[in-house]
Amino acid sequence: MNLKVLSGVQRVKEFLGKSVKKQNPNIVLDLFREKSNYKTFGIKDTSEISDEFIESLLEKGYSWNTIDTSTDRGRAVDLNLLNPVTGKLMIGSSSGTAINVLYGLNTIGVGTDGGGSVLGPAIGLNLYSALLSGIGIKGRTSKKSTDSIDFIPGVGVITQDFSELEKVCEIFLTEIQESIKEFCILDLNYENCEKLKKNFNIDLLENRKKYFEREEMLEFLKEIFEKYKMFIYLEKNIEVLGLGDSVFGVMGEKANEIQRDSNKGFLKVLNMLNCSAITIPTEDIGTAIVVVVPEGKRYLKSLLEIAKILSEDKRPKLYREYFLNYPLKNIDNRDFKIWRGND
């Protein structure tokens, strides 16, 4: 049994009414059931995530620990939760799910993503994540975005490290896979480009104008995927300065300017284009390498293989100790100390 997982389960009570809506009252019994892998997951408070998806995690030995809070009607920011790293409003809508992974309450967080609602919270907390829309793991109902684009939410997962993300994604690998050997890159640093050049043919895209509207992002990506089967780029410093919320952004010129300063990129449209994607946090706040493939189950293995090459954990040691190892830190227990020597 992993001490961090068990302590994370015990410390869920600190987050009830905040990032946790409910905890499974039988979680300890479930953790020690036959064929358990002694790891936990939390689910965003939504009916969009199918029973079949949840059952696939249970069959692999994961135990359902929490139902996680989320934003009001899918807003892009959570007015009830703060980003524990920056102190700003938490990115939504899978906000509680991401926070519960950050603090080690759950091994895996499962959320839904219409216009960046899994990838955004994960990047905002420098966690790993995967959007599984491209392999057909989607929600139940059709919706319309605040800028009138029709979509069905995709399902995605959030983890503290790449190895766990890989294990979850491998559950959905099919026998027929297509190996991707050529792709294009935008804004990746020299070190990572060199890693990829060893085994793949890569085209470096020249600096482009900064897109903000979803329609122009969709057009750009459609052109990319007419030529390539993979696109790798950088989401940089999202929500560090601005506030990436459309409901707020329509309130005049100044609000729109602040929304643009949130710096959210293509993560806003990847689900709408039915892509699969993996995000890999860097050492910089709100920044991640994003590896994207178009719709198709046959691309999942290549997505995992190439993301793994870029998956080195460069997050600062203090960040890892303060947040990711939170369950291993002592709670103030002075009531249980023996003071008689001072009486």
PyMOL commands that set and color helices and strands:
alter all, ss='L'
color gray80, all
select helices_A, chain A and resi 3-15+27-31+51-59+72-74+95-102+119-124+133-135+162-170+190-197+214-227+246-249+253-260+266-268+297-309+317-324+326-328+334-336+340-342
alter helices_A, ss='H'
color red, helices_A
select strands_A, chain A and resi 20-23+39-44+62-68+77-82+89-91+108-113+128-131+143-144+150-151+154-159+182-186+201-204+231-235+276-281+288-293
alter strands_A, ss='S'
color yellow, strands_A
deselect
rebuild
show_as cartoon
